[in-house]
C-alpha cells in the first residue's frame, strides 16, 4: 500500500479560526473522518496549511465544507496511494477549479471530461497571488510513456510554487508543528520512533492452542481493549445508532458493548482501531512518513443469529469468523443477521465460538492480520485493489460501516 497524504491550504484565514472549524467538522458524524490528533498546522508565507490525517476523506466535499465556513479560497490537495495527486479549489462553497494527474485512474472517462481536470494556473495565480508560470508546470496529465516515471510528492513542490512552502526537517526528525491537540502531539512524537517491536508470541501461541479447542471464555473477564488505540465505538439499539469516541471509554465499557451485543441488546457493534504502520523516508519533505492504518471489528446480531468480522487495515482484507464448517460441504444457504443476509458458513447460533475468537483477536490486536491469516477459525476474504477507498466503499456497501 502506498502513501496517502492530504493537506488544505488557506490564503486569508486565521490559524485559530481554521482549527475551530476543523474541530467542528470532526465532531458529530465526522463524515470526512478527520482525526484531530493526527493533524498539524503550518504557517507559510502565503497563509496556512493543515496537514490532515492520512486516511481522511479530504476531497471536494471537505474543500466545499471548509470554504462555506471560512473566508477566502480553500485548496485541498491529496496524494492517493502514490497513484496520483489532485487538488480541489473552492470559495464560498463554490468550486472554482480542480486538477488530477490521472483522471482515468479508476475507470475510463469520456473525452470531454478530461477538460474538467486540467486545472487553471491563471486562476490559482489570481486567488493566491503567485506567479502563473510557477504553478503551470505542475498542471499536466501523467502519461504511461514517461521515461522517468511519476512522483506524487511533486504536490509538495506545487504547493511551494503557490506560496505554501512546508518547513524542512532533518531525516530523523519530525516537523516542529503545532498539533491540534495535546494528545495529537504525543501520538505524533510516538510515531516518529520506528516501530521495530515484533509481535508478541502470546498471540501466536494462543492461536495454536485454541484453533479447535472448546476453552470456556468469559468475555468481561478474559478480554481487554486499549482505549488509546480505539478511535470510535458504534452500537445500534432499536434502530438508533450511537457513537462514542474511544478516548471517552474504558476497556471494561468497550468489552461490555461487545458482550451486550452478543447477549441481544444491540443489533450492531463496531469498533475502529488505529495503529502505526510502515515508515518510509520521503526526500521531498525530508522526513520519515509513517502510514497509520485502521482495523475494524464488527459484530452483527439478530433473528437469533450472530456474525463477526474483522477488517485488517494493514492488508485490506476482511476476515470472516467461521461459524459452521459443515456448511462448506452442504448447500449454499443464506441466513439473516441484522440487516445482512450471509452465507450459513459465517453465521453463529450461540456465542461461545465468537467469545473465544475475540479473546484470540485482542491478545495481539495490532498484529491481528498475521495471526488471522494462519487461523483455521477465520476465513480471509476480499483483497481490495485500488487501495483504501475501495476497501471502505465495500465495507459501507456491506453495511459494516453504517452511518
Phi, psi and omega in degrees: 000132181276192184275140170245125184218135182225143177211151176235127182253137184232133183273310189250349190282142178286144184300316181296319179296321178298315180298318180297318180294320179296320177298319180298318180290332181280346180279168176066229183292335180050057186297341180263003177053049178277131175247102187302324183293344181254006180258145178227154180245138180235129175269122181243171180299322184272350182157224181233150175232132172255119171274118185267165179296152192303318189252025174286164181266071186265079181231211184297326180298317179292319178301318179296313182297319179294318183289337177287335184255347184233147180282147175089177183287149176233127181242112179257123181246154187211136165253125182250103172055028183066003184278328181194170168229157182210174171212158175228124180252120181233155176207127181054038177080002182248140176283127177261325187196158174209155180210147176209134184289332181226079184300333181257032183300321185259331180199158178294144178235153178301151183303324183290341181280342180299325181298333181291342186250013186282338184079162184223099183296322180296320179292319176299318179298320180293317184282327186248359176068032180252160177295134180300320182296330184294325183263339186296329182297336183271347184270073180219147177281142177282141180245150181294339185264010179292126187295320186271004179075192184242156177221105183296339181286000174295346176299330177294319177294323177299314178298321178297320178296330179277357177107002183251082182273119178284144182294151179270158179214158176292163185304319186258014181242151178273163171299141175271075185251156177276119179279161183279355176204156179297320178300320180300320180297319179296317180295318182297315181294322179299320183287345180283349175266116183308134182273092183261001181295134180272155178304140178292143180291343181302320180296315181293318180296317180298321179300313183294324185282337189241011182304323181233354184285146178264063182277124180298138179230131172253108191306312184294338181260328191261349184243131176238139180237134180274110180297337183292335178255004180268117182281309178205161174230135178234138174225150179241121180234121179054041178082357181255123180272132177238142180234142180229136174291136182302326182293344181267357184249157171262167177303317181298320180294319180296315180295324179297321176302317178296315182299316181289333174293313181290339176276350175110355181290313181254145177271347186209136173224136174217139176226131182252132182238149179235136182226160178281128179261199182295145177251138176228147178272125182253115185298321186294331177253000174055047175200166175274130180252125179261147184254092176294144179230147179261144169230143188230130174259134181228132174241137174238144180209128176177160178058025181076008181243155180223152177212150182226132180231150173224122179262110182272104187292341180280343179240355184055046178238149174256123176259123180255124181288128185277122180262332185220097180295327182296337182294339178296335186254358180252196179289151179283106184242139181254141180231145179280135174223101185063232179276355185259156169239114189243158174296144184303334181304326188253016182251134177252146176252349172215157199269350190301322179296324178290319178302314179297319180293323180292324176297317177298315183299313184277358175291336177201067190298322183300327181250029184301325182302320180293318182289315185293329181294341179258358187274145174272356180272336186244140177255114179280122185229161164062082168280140190247089176297143182100354171091198192293333179296313177296324178299309180291324180297320179294318179300319180292320179295328179278357181077017183267353171229077185284147177284000000 
